[in-house]
Amino acid sequence: MQNSPKVSIIIPVYNVEKYISECLDSCINQTLQDIEIIIVDDCGSDKSIDIVKEYAKKDSRIKIIYNKQNQGPFVSRNNAAIKASGEYLLCLDSDDFLDLKACEIAYNATKDGYYDIVKFNAYNYDGNTVGIWGGVTLNNYSFESLEEYANYIYRQKDYPRWNLAFMIVKRDIYLKAVKIVGLKDRITMAEDALMSFVLWNLSNKFCHICDILYYYRQNENSTTRSKNDEIISRNSKDRVFVIHKIKSISKKYKFNSKVAKVFVENLKYYEYCDRLMYRKINKIVFKIYDKYFRFKRRLRVKFGV
């Protein structure tokens, strides 16, 4: 029986023919060759999958999964995780790309499977220039329990880095998370927060490394940067859905209360900020506690908390 690959790279693909070649080149040329590349065709209308098929003819590590209808990145990633065979999973957006040593460095940091999750740093990339994503890099650090990690993120001034793309996680833990979150919900905003919340609560050993391994493209066409009223409203509903989902999952599975509080408060804060920026969002969707957030902002300004 053939050994399982060390890392499965999961890439949902939807209308990215401009970027998909750069994305795939960064995968097939990884210095760690013991990988598989799982592409999820999310029913786009351009030539993205035609390009992927040409790559797949030349590299047997590329596998293509076909959605019957557009399901968005959240469900697509979960579908791919079920089909994956790697020891660890790495989620890559199809308009982004990896450092060529990303898989090797991240996998070596797991210390032969000791760590459940390894998080790394990313670049912001606009096609010409790069900068550090988030402005500050993670330092080399390890956490030996969920409680220790919960205390760490509870003390952070910034939001917990819940981006799925900036980590590798054990596949068996990801599959447990898929069973908890389910496969039916199509969400395109804050889906990283939802999955990361569950993943962290199912994990015990965490590692941060200072290496910058991911190039996050500033794509003006992404849904997170859209100024379309319909998309803004949908993003708001998704974020609110995730807030309630995190609360219900946390209660049902008795997940860490500090982790839940940090995730919910940060999601509420981003929802509040969006509502200040885009006042056309339906106010019935979610009750915003204005007094609470004004108080939080005063604390941040005065005390840096």
C-alpha positions as CSV (number, residue, x, y, z in Angstrom):
1,M,0.0,0.0,0.0
2,Q,1.3,3.4,-1.0
3,N,2.2,5.7,1.9
4,S,0.0,8.7,2.4
5,P,1.5,12.1,1.4
6,K,2.8,14.4,4.1
7,V,0.6,17.4,3.0
8,S,-2.6,17.8,1.0
9,I,-3.0,21.2,-0.5
10,I,-6.7,22.1,-0.9
11,I,-7.6,24.7,-3.5
12,P,-11.2,25.7,-4.3
13,V,-11.3,27.1,-7.8
14,Y,-13.9,29.6,-9.1
15,N,-13.2,32.1,-11.9
16,V,-9.5,32.7,-11.4
17,E,-8.1,32.0,-14.8
18,K,-5.9,35.1,-14.4
19,Y,-4.2,33.7,-11.3
20,I,-4.5,29.9,-11.3
21,S,-1.3,29.1,-13.1
22,E,0.8,31.0,-10.6
23,C,-1.0,29.3,-7.8
24,L,-0.4,25.8,-9.3
25,D,3.2,26.5,-10.2
26,S,3.8,27.3,-6.5
27,C,2.4,23.9,-5.6
28,I,3.9,21.6,-8.1
29,N,7.4,23.1,-7.5
30,Q,7.4,22.7,-3.7
31,T,10.7,21.5,-2.3
32,L,8.6,18.9,-0.4
33,Q,7.5,16.6,-3.3
34,D,5.5,14.2,-1.1
35,I,2.3,16.1,-1.4
36,E,-1.0,16.0,-3.2
37,I,-2.9,18.9,-4.7
38,I,-6.7,18.7,-4.5
39,I,-8.6,21.1,-6.8
40,V,-12.3,21.7,-6.2
41,D,-14.1,22.9,-9.3
42,D,-16.8,25.2,-7.9
43,C,-18.6,25.6,-11.2
44,G,-17.1,28.8,-12.5
45,S,-17.7,30.3,-15.9
46,D,-14.2,31.0,-17.1
47,K,-11.3,28.7,-18.3
48,S,-9.8,28.1,-14.8
49,I,-10.6,24.3,-14.8
50,D,-9.4,23.9,-18.3
51,I,-6.0,25.2,-17.2
52,V,-6.1,22.9,-14.2
53,K,-6.8,19.9,-16.4
54,E,-3.7,20.7,-18.5
55,Y,-1.6,20.7,-15.3
56,A,-3.2,17.5,-14.1
57,K,-2.1,15.7,-17.3
58,K,1.5,16.4,-16.4
59,D,1.4,15.9,-12.6
60,S,-0.4,12.9,-11.1
61,R,-0.4,14.6,-7.7
62,I,-3.2,16.9,-8.9
63,K,-6.7,15.6,-8.3
64,I,-9.8,17.3,-9.3
65,I,-13.2,17.2,-7.5
66,Y,-16.2,18.5,-9.3
67,N,-19.0,20.2,-7.3
68,K,-22.5,19.7,-8.8
69,Q,-23.3,23.3,-8.2
70,N,-21.5,26.4,-6.8
71,Q,-21.0,25.8,-3.1
72,G,-18.5,28.4,-2.1
73,P,-15.1,27.9,-0.5
74,F,-16.3,26.7,2.9
75,V,-18.2,23.6,1.7
76,S,-15.6,23.1,-1.1
77,R,-12.8,22.9,1.3
78,N,-14.7,20.5,3.5
79,N,-15.6,18.3,0.6
80,A,-11.9,18.2,-0.4
81,A,-10.8,17.4,3.2
82,I,-13.0,14.2,3.1
83,K,-11.2,13.1,-0.1
84,A,-7.7,14.1,1.0
85,S,-5.2,11.5,2.1
86,G,-2.3,13.7,3.5
87,E,-1.2,13.7,7.1
88,Y,-1.7,17.4,7.2
89,L,-3.9,19.8,5.2
90,L,-3.0,23.2,3.8
91,C,-5.7,25.4,2.5
92,L,-4.7,27.7,-0.4
93,D,-6.9,30.3,-2.1
94,S,-6.8,30.0,-5.9
95,D,-5.7,33.6,-6.4
96,D,-2.9,33.3,-3.9
97,F,0.4,31.3,-4.0
98,L,3.0,29.7,-1.7
99,D,6.6,30.1,-1.1
100,L,8.3,27.1,-2.7
101,K,9.5,25.9,0.7
102,A,6.2,26.3,2.4
103,C,5.2,22.7,2.7
104,E,8.7,21.6,3.7
105,I,9.2,24.2,6.4
106,A,5.7,23.9,7.8
107,Y,5.7,20.1,7.8
108,N,9.2,20.0,9.5
109,A,7.8,22.3,12.2
110,T,5.3,19.7,13.1
111,K,8.1,17.7,14.7
112,D,7.0,14.4,13.1
113,G,3.4,14.9,14.0
114,Y,3.8,16.2,17.5
115,Y,2.0,19.5,16.8
116,D,-1.7,19.5,15.7
117,I,-1.5,22.9,14.1
118,V,1.4,24.9,12.8
119,K,0.8,28.6,11.9
120,F,3.0,30.7,9.8
121,N,3.2,34.2,8.4
122,A,2.1,35.7,5.1
123,Y,2.8,38.5,2.7
124,N,0.2,41.0,1.4
125,Y,0.7,41.0,-2.4
126,D,-0.8,43.4,-4.9
127,G,1.0,42.1,-8.0
128,N,4.0,44.4,-7.7
129,T,4.9,45.0,-4.0
130,V,4.8,42.9,-0.9
131,G,4.3,43.8,2.7
132,I,3.8,41.8,5.9
133,W,0.3,40.6,6.3
134,G,-1.2,42.1,9.4
135,G,1.8,44.3,9.9
136,V,3.4,42.1,12.5
137,T,4.9,38.6,12.2
138,L,4.3,35.7,14.5
139,N,7.4,34.6,16.4
140,N,8.6,31.1,17.0
141,Y,6.6,29.8,19.9
142,S,4.9,26.6,21.0
143,F,1.9,25.8,23.2
144,E,1.5,22.5,24.9
145,S,-2.2,22.6,25.6
146,L,-5.5,24.3,24.5
147,E,-5.7,26.1,27.8
148,E,-2.2,27.6,27.3
149,Y,-3.2,28.6,23.7
150,A,-6.5,30.1,24.9
151,N,-4.8,32.2,27.5
152,Y,-2.4,33.5,24.8
153,I,-5.1,34.6,22.3
154,Y,-7.2,36.0,25.1
155,R,-4.3,38.4,25.9
156,Q,-3.7,39.5,22.3
157,K,-4.7,43.0,21.3
158,D,-5.4,42.0,17.7
159,Y,-7.9,39.5,16.5
160,P,-6.9,35.8,16.7
161,R,-5.4,34.9,13.4
162,W,-8.1,32.5,12.3
163,N,-7.1,32.5,8.6
164,L,-7.2,28.8,7.4
165,A,-4.7,29.6,4.7
166,F,-1.9,30.5,7.1
167,M,-1.6,27.1,8.8
168,I,-1.3,23.4,8.4
169,V,-3.5,21.1,10.5
170,K,-3.7,17.4,11.0
171,R,-6.2,15.9,8.6
172,D,-7.9,13.7,11.3
173,I,-8.6,16.8,13.4
174,Y,-10.0,18.6,10.3
175,L,-12.3,15.7,9.6
176,K,-13.7,15.8,13.1
177,A,-14.3,19.5,12.7
178,V,-16.2,18.9,9.4
179,K,-18.5,16.5,11.3
180,I,-19.2,19.2,13.9
181,V,-19.8,22.2,11.5
182,G,-21.6,20.1,8.8
183,L,-21.5,20.4,5.0
184,K,-24.8,22.1,4.2
185,D,-24.1,25.7,5.0
186,R,-22.9,27.9,2.1
187,I,-21.0,30.8,3.7
188,T,-18.5,33.1,2.1
189,M,-17.7,35.5,5.0
190,A,-16.1,34.5,8.4
191,E,-16.0,30.8,7.4
192,D,-12.3,30.8,8.4
193,A,-13.3,31.9,11.9
194,L,-15.9,29.2,12.2
195,M,-13.6,26.4,11.1
196,S,-10.6,27.6,13.1
197,F,-12.7,27.9,16.2
198,V,-13.6,24.3,16.0
199,L,-10.1,23.2,14.9
200,W,-8.5,24.9,17.8
201,N,-10.9,23.4,20.3
202,L,-10.1,19.9,19.0
203,S,-6.4,20.5,19.1
204,N,-3.9,20.3,22.0
205,K,-0.5,21.1,20.6
206,F,0.1,24.4,18.7
207,C,3.2,25.9,17.0
208,H,3.9,29.3,15.6
209,I,6.8,29.8,13.3
210,C,8.3,33.1,12.1
211,D,8.7,32.0,8.4
212,I,6.7,33.9,5.8
213,L,5.3,31.2,3.5
214,Y,2.1,32.5,1.9
215,Y,1.4,35.2,-0.6
216,Y,-2.0,36.7,0.0
217,R,-3.2,38.6,-3.1
218,Q,-5.1,41.8,-2.7
219,N,-7.8,41.0,-5.2
220,E,-10.2,43.8,-5.8
221,N,-12.8,41.4,-7.2
222,S,-13.0,39.3,-4.0
223,T,-16.3,39.3,-2.0
224,T,-14.6,40.6,1.1
225,R,-13.7,43.8,-0.7
226,S,-16.9,44.3,-2.7
227,K,-18.9,47.5,-2.5
228,N,-22.0,45.8,-4.0
229,D,-25.0,46.2,-1.6
230,E,-26.2,42.7,-2.2
231,I,-22.8,41.1,-1.4
232,I,-22.3,43.4,1.6
233,S,-25.7,42.3,3.0
234,R,-24.9,38.7,2.3
235,N,-21.5,39.0,4.1
236,S,-23.3,40.5,7.1
237,K,-25.7,37.7,7.3
238,D,-22.9,35.1,7.0
239,R,-20.9,36.8,9.8
240,V,-24.0,36.8,12.0
241,F,-24.7,33.2,11.2
242,V,-21.1,32.3,12.2
243,I,-21.5,34.2,15.5
244,H,-24.6,32.2,16.4
245,K,-23.0,29.0,15.1
246,I,-19.9,29.4,17.3
247,K,-22.1,30.1,20.3
248,S,-24.3,27.0,19.7
249,I,-21.3,24.7,19.0
250,S,-19.4,26.0,22.0
251,K,-22.4,25.3,24.3
252,K,-23.1,21.8,22.8
253,Y,-19.5,20.5,22.9
254,K,-18.4,22.5,26.0
255,F,-15.6,24.2,24.1
256,N,-13.1,26.6,25.8
257,S,-15.0,29.7,26.9
258,K,-12.1,32.1,26.5
259,V,-11.6,31.0,22.8
260,A,-15.4,31.4,22.2
261,K,-15.4,34.9,23.8
262,V,-12.5,36.1,21.7
263,F,-13.9,34.8,18.5
264,V,-17.4,36.2,19.1
265,E,-16.3,39.6,20.3
266,N,-14.0,40.1,17.3
267,L,-16.7,39.0,14.9
268,K,-19.1,41.4,16.5
269,Y,-16.6,44.2,16.3
270,Y,-16.0,43.6,12.6
271,E,-19.8,43.5,12.0
272,Y,-20.1,46.8,13.9
273,C,-17.4,48.4,11.8
274,D,-19.0,47.3,8.6
275,R,-22.3,48.7,9.7
276,L,-20.6,52.1,10.3
277,M,-19.1,51.9,6.8
278,Y,-22.0,50.5,4.9
279,R,-25.2,51.9,6.5
280,K,-27.4,50.2,3.9
281,I,-27.1,46.8,5.6
282,N,-30.4,45.5,6.9
283,K,-30.6,46.4,10.6
284,I,-32.9,43.6,11.4
285,V,-30.2,41.0,10.7
286,F,-28.4,41.4,14.0
287,K,-28.7,43.6,17.2
288,I,-25.5,45.6,17.5
289,Y,-24.6,46.7,21.0
290,D,-23.5,50.2,20.3
291,K,-22.9,51.2,23.9
292,Y,-20.7,48.1,24.3
293,F,-18.6,48.8,21.3
294,R,-18.1,52.5,22.1
295,F,-16.9,51.4,25.5
296,K,-14.5,48.8,23.9
297,R,-13.1,51.4,21.5
298,R,-12.5,53.8,24.4
299,L,-10.6,51.1,26.2
300,R,-8.5,50.4,23.1
301,V,-7.6,54.0,22.6
302,K,-6.9,54.7,26.3
303,F,-5.3,51.5,27.5
304,G,-4.4,49.6,24.4
305,V,-6.6,46.6,25.3
